[in-house]
């Protein structure tokens, strides 16, 4: 603690040496309502502005509902409110959004009590949607959470998807030009140390599947990950000797019941090496990543047990298991889906092949592979354009630095803190770096390939740490008043103790930096 206070004092010492017109972000008119999980919109901001108020259209309201709101900025929750009875809410402090930041707005009604599928959304026309923010052209994209955000327990920790095509969840957002001097802590660059993720996926909107007629193949490589390729599929029929699984709606087979390889087949488009994976009808990225059994997925809401639907078949040929979805209806439709999943238990190779799929499927698609061990979320990718690519044998992440709040100077003394995350388990020490100019110095020549020094080294503080994970530290303490408003500074962190490189025989990694402005709002 004394060491952190000393560092904060040093940094602080060096830093010391009308009314605004409001408008709303244009959203598309309502075309329907959707009862299920949370939906909203995302936008890469084209300008600096502040969000002051949110309002939910009353058209999706149902008796007894309460209001649920959330704003995320660059992946972090910046504002949240649930359980209120009013359709609008004024933010206690205007929320600044800066040019280039990605913000997500979700606002809808929720049943009481809320659970996974209790969100009552007002739906607008499909994204991308052209709009303006304070008169500056902008684009809204589809975003959401695969849970009702009105249920804080169930939605905790779930990844928000954004930036894709599809229906927009409508929420009216009131904005204004920036006021005062907004405090900033903007991420600059990236850390080093990552070696990729082991799982990957693509989320596509309901009825959209650009992988029809394609076959995705995962081939185990010498590093222990997969080489992912895509090519036109040859087409398929139900293999001779296949078993009709006779699966019902939203269910799965019993492990080992279909053959000798221990495979489990789900009614909603997945096959896994064991039991326990989610039977949910709405594809959920968090469930995909944390499911207990490794699997391949073409997950959407299917209904194999309805009259007229095709069936789901299972077969084994040596060490290769095959699940064939032959003309299986999307839930509540008579539109067939044709999917083939294969997994070779001898070497881990797998494939996902599509023939025609239903354009009227009511749920999104989630397509990909999950290890059931590594839970890193790399976000939705476009498999058809990303392939060929390779996955890592296990998840590793870049050293990361995040601000805890912003450096706002006000009536009381307040600390500005940061947290260094993704520190490897072998970490032996943490270096806090505070500077006043950006340097952008690649460190490859010093044996730290892929690492960059972003901040000058005006203030350095080395702390001994045993083990990895995360480390929270005081950057500086802001005194009462406004004397420092407008001052800029840079913050970065580094760790020692990694096998990624051999810098000074210890190995070292650097984080991204935070480019900061002390503000009064």
N, C-alpha and C positions, 0 to 999 in steps of 0.2 A: 504493500500500500504506500509506504514512504517513497519507494522508488517511483511509483506512478505519479504521486503528488509532485515529486521533484521534476519529473519530465514535464508535467502539465505546467508547472510554474515557469520552467525554462522556455517552453513553447509560447506561453502567454507573454513573457517578457519580450521576446523577439517580435511578436506580432504588434505589441503596443508601441518598441523602438520604431377637394373638388369633387368631388364626387365622381365616381367611376360608372360608366354606362354598362349595364348588364344585358346579356342576350342569352339565348338558348342554342345548344347544338342541335341542328336539324336532324330529325330521325324520320324514317319512312312511316307512312300511315299503317295502321293496324290492318293485317289481312286475316288474322286468326288469333285464337288463344291456344296456349299449350300448357297442359297440366302434367308435371313430371319433375325434372331436375332444373337447376338454375340456368338461365340463359341471359345474355347481355350483349355488349359489344366492346370491341377494342379499337384503339387508334394509336398510330405513331404521330405524336403531336407535331404540327407544322409551325407552331408558334408558342411563345410564353403566354400563359394565362392562369387564372385561378378559378377553381370550382367553388361555388358558394351554396348551391342548393340542389337537391334531387327530388324528383316527383314521379310516382308510379301512376300510369293511366288507370282510371277506375274500371275500365272495361273487363278486366280479368278478375275483379274482386268477387269473392264468394263469402257468404255469411260466416262471420266469426274469424275471418282472416286478419292477420297482422302484417305489417310492412317489413320487408327485408331489403337492406341496402349494403353494397360493398363497392369500394373503389380500391383497385390495386395500381401501383405505379412501379414499373420495371420489376414485376414479379412479387412485390411486397405489398401487404395490406396497409393502405394509408388511411382508410376510414371504413368503419363498419357499424351498422345499427340494425338490430332485430327486435321484434316484439312490440313495435309501436303501433298505434291505431290510426295515425294520420298518414295520408297518401304522400305528403311531402315532408322533407326535413331540411332545415338550414344547418349547414356545417358550423360548429362552434367557432372555428377559425378557417378562413378561406384556404383551400388546399392549392398550393402552387404546382403547376405542371410546366415543364420546360421543354423547349424545342428538342425533338429527338427522343423524348421519353415515350415509352409505351404505357398507356393507361387503359384499364379495363373498368367498365361500369356495369354493375348488375343491380337491378332493382325490380322487385316483383312482390306479389302477395303470397303469403304462406299460410297453410292450415295451422290450426292450434289443437294439439301440439304438432310441431313440424317433424318430419322424418325424411327419408331419402327422396320420395316422389311426391312431395306435397307443395311444390312451387307452382304458382298460378301466373304464367307469363303472358304478357301482351306481345304478339309476334309481328314483326315488320318484314318488309320485302327482303329478299336474299342479298347478302353481302357479296362482293364489295359494294358499298353505298357511298356515293359522293355527297359531301356536305360542306359546311364551313364552320370555323371556330373563330369568333370575333372577326368575321369577314375574310379569313384566310382559308383557302381550299384545303379540305381534309378528306380522308377515307375511313369509313367505319367498316370493321370486319366482325365476323361472328366470334363470340366468346361464351364461356360458361364453365360451370362446375358440375360434375356428374353426381350431384346431391343437392338438396335444398339447403342453401346457406342459412336459412332460418333455423336449422338444426345445428347448433354450434358443435355438438359432440360428434355427430356423424360426419360433418363436413370438415372437421379439423384435419389439417395436413394434406387435404386433397389438392392436387395440381389443377390450376385453372388453365384451360386451353384458350387460345386466342389466335387471331390472324388468319382465320380460315373462311371459306365461303359457306353460305347457308343462311337460314333465317336469323334475324337479329332480335334479341330480347329488348323491348322498348322501355327506356327510362328517360325522362326529360331532365336534362342537365343544364342548370343555369351557370353561366360563366361571366367573368369580367376581366379586363386587362389587369396586369400585375399592379399591386399597390405596395407602397413602402419599398423596402429592400428585402426581397425574399432571401432567406438563408438557403444555401445550396451545399450539397455533398454529392457531387456527380461522379459516377464511376468512369474512370479513364483506363483504357487498355484491358488487359487480362493477366491473370497470374499464370504460373507455369507448374508443371508436375503431373498434369493429366495424361493418361494413356488410353482414353476412350471409355465407352460404356459397353456393357455386355448385352443389354436388351435394347430393342428398338421397336418403333411402332409408327403407324400413320393413322390419323383420325380423318375420316371423310364424312361429309354431311349426309343426312338421310337421303337415300335414293341415288347418291352419287358414288360411282366406283370406276375410276379410270384404269383399274387393273383387270377389267374384264378381258378374257382371252389371253391373259398373261400367266406365267408361272414364275414364282419367286422361289429361289433355291438357296438354302444355307448349307455350305460345305465346311466342315470342321478344318481349321488350318493348324499348322505346326505350333503356333503360339498359344493355341487353346481357345481362340475365338472362332468367328465364322467369316467366311468370304461370301458375301451376298451378291447374287446375280439375278437378273430378270431377263426373260426371253418369251416370245410367243409360245403359248401352250399348245401341245399336240391334240388337246381334247381328251376326254376320258369317258369311260363307261363304268358301271358298277363291276368290280372285279369278280371273276368266277369264284364261287364258294363263299361269298360275303354273307354276313349275318345281318339281318334287319334288327337294328337296336330297339325298335319300337319305343323310342323315347317320347315322353310327354312334353308338355310345355315347361320351359325353364327348369330343366333337370339334367342329370348326368348318369352315366352308367356306373356300375359298381366296379371298383378296381379289380382286375383279374377275371371278371366274369365273362369276358368276350374271347379270351384266348390265353396264351402263355406269357405274353410280353408285359402284362400289368398296365396296359394303357387304359385311359379313361376318356370317353367322348362326351362332350357337352352338346345339348340341343341347340345352343345359340352360336355354333360355329367355332368350336375349338377342340383340340385334342391335347391331352397332357400325360405326363409320365406317372401320375398318381392322382389320388383323390383330393377333395377339399377346395378346389377352385370355385370361384363365384358362379352361381347360376343366374346372376342378374340379367335382366333383359335389356338394360340400358348399358352400353359399353362404358366402362369406368377405368380410366388410366391408372388410378391408384390401385384398384383391385388387380388389374393386369400386372402391375409391378410387384405387388406384395402377395399374390396368390401363392400357396405353399408348394405347388407342383410346376415344374418346368413345362412349357407348352408352346404350341403354335396356334395362332389366332386369326380367324376371319370373323370376328365377333360382331353380330348384329342380332336383332330380335327376330327369331324364327319360330314357326308354329307347325312342327311336323305331325302333330296329332289331330289336326283339323281335317274334316272330310275333304277329299280331293287333293290334299297335299302329297308330294312325294315323301320319301323316307330317308333316314340316315342309316347308312350301311357301314359295317366294319369288317376288315379282313386282315389276315397276317400271311406274309410270304417270307419264310425264314425269320430274319430279324427286323423286317420292315412291316410296320403297322400302317394301315390306310383307313381313313374315315372319308366316306363319299356322301355328300349331301346332294341327292338326286331330285331336283325339282321341288325343293322344300319351300313352302310358302313363307313370305314375310308375314309377321304377326298381323292379323286382321285384314289380310289381303288374299287375293288368289294369284299373286305374282310369284313365279318360281325363282329359286336361287340354286345354282349348280357350283359346288365347291368340292375340291379334293385336297385333303391334308395327309401328308406322309411323314413318318419319322422312323429312322433306322436306329434301333437300339444298340447296334454293335459299334457304331462310330459317331452317333449324334447328328448325322446329316438329316435334313428335313426339307420339305417343300410345301408350298401353298399354290394351288392352281385354281383359276376361275374360268368358267365358261360364262354364260349370261347370268346376271344377277338382277334383282327386282328394282325397278325405278320407283316403286311405291312403298318400299320398306319404311316403316315408321321411325326407326332409330338410326343413329349414325353407324358407321363402320369403324372398327378398331382392328387393324391388320398388323401382325408382326410376330415377334418371338420374345419370350421372357424366360430368364433363367430360374426364377423363383428364389434366388439367393441375392442377386445384385439388384438394388431398387433405385438406382440412379435414373432420373428422368431427363432425357435429352430433348424432350419436346417432340411434337409431331413432325415427321419428315415426309417429303414426297418421294416415295419409294421408286416410282417410275422414272424419276429424273436423278435421284441420288445414286442408284445402283450403276456400276458395281461399287461396293464399299465393303469394309471389314469391320467387325465388332471386336471389342477387347475381350480377353478371357475373364476379366473381372473389372468392376468399376474402379476407376481412379479419377480424381478431380483436381483441377487447378487450385492452388492456394488462393483463397478469396478474402477480400476485405470488405466489410459492409458497415455503413454508418448506422449508429443507433440514434435515430432522430436526426435533427439538423442543428447546426451551430447558431441558435437564436439567442441574441442578447436582449435581456429585458430587465424587469424591476428587481429580480433576485439573482444571486449568484447561481450558476448552473453548469454542471459538467457536460462536455460533449465527448461521447464515447464511441468506440468502434469495436468490432468483433472480427477476429481473424478465424476463418473456418477452413475445413478440409486439410487440417494439419495431419501429416502421416503419423502412424503410431510410433515411429522411430524418432520423432522430434525431441531434441534435447534443449533447445533454447529458441526464444522469440525476440526479434529485433523490431522495435517501433521506430519508424522513420517519419520525421516531420520537417518539411521544407517550405520554401516560399517561391520557388520557380519549378516548372516542369522541365525535366531533362531528357526523357525518352531515350535512354542509353541501353541498347541491346548488350546483354552480358555473355553472349556466345563466346567471345574471345577470352573470357575468364573461366571457361569450362562450364558455364551455366546455360546450356543450349535451350533456347526458347524463352528464357527469362529476360525481363527488362526492368531497369531502374527508371521509375517515372518521376520521382521527387528528389530534389537536392537534399543532401544529408546535413542540414543545419542542426537538427537535434536527433540524437540516436539514444536509444535505451534498450539494453540487452537484459532479458529476463530468463532465468533458468526455468525450464518446464520439463516435466517428466511425462512423456506420452503425447498422443495426438488429440484430435477432436477440434476444439475451439478454444479461443482465449479472448476474453473481453478486457479492454484496457482504456484508460482515460487519455484522450488526446490532449485536451486542455480544459481549464475551468474558466468560464466567462464571467467577469465581474458584473455587478449591477450597472445599469446605465446604457448608453449608446455610443460610447467613445470608440468602439472597435468596429462598428457597423460599416460594411463595405470592404474590410480587409480580406484578402485572399491568402490561402495557404494550401499546401499539398500534404497528403498523408499516405503512407504505404507501410507494408509490413513484410518481413522476411522470416524464414525459419532455418535453423541448422539441424541436420540429422535426417538424411534421406539417401536412398540408394539410386535416385534418379541421375545424380551426377556425383563427382568427387571433389567439389570445391573445397579447398584447404583440408582435404582428407576427411571432411565431415559430410559434405553434400549440403546444398542450400537451395531454397526456392524463394521466389518473390511473388507477391500478390499483385492484383490490379492496384491502382491508386484511387484516392478520392480527391477531387479538385473542389475545394470548399470556399464558400463566401460567408462571412459572418453577416447575418441579417437581423432585422427586427420583426420579421413576420415569418 
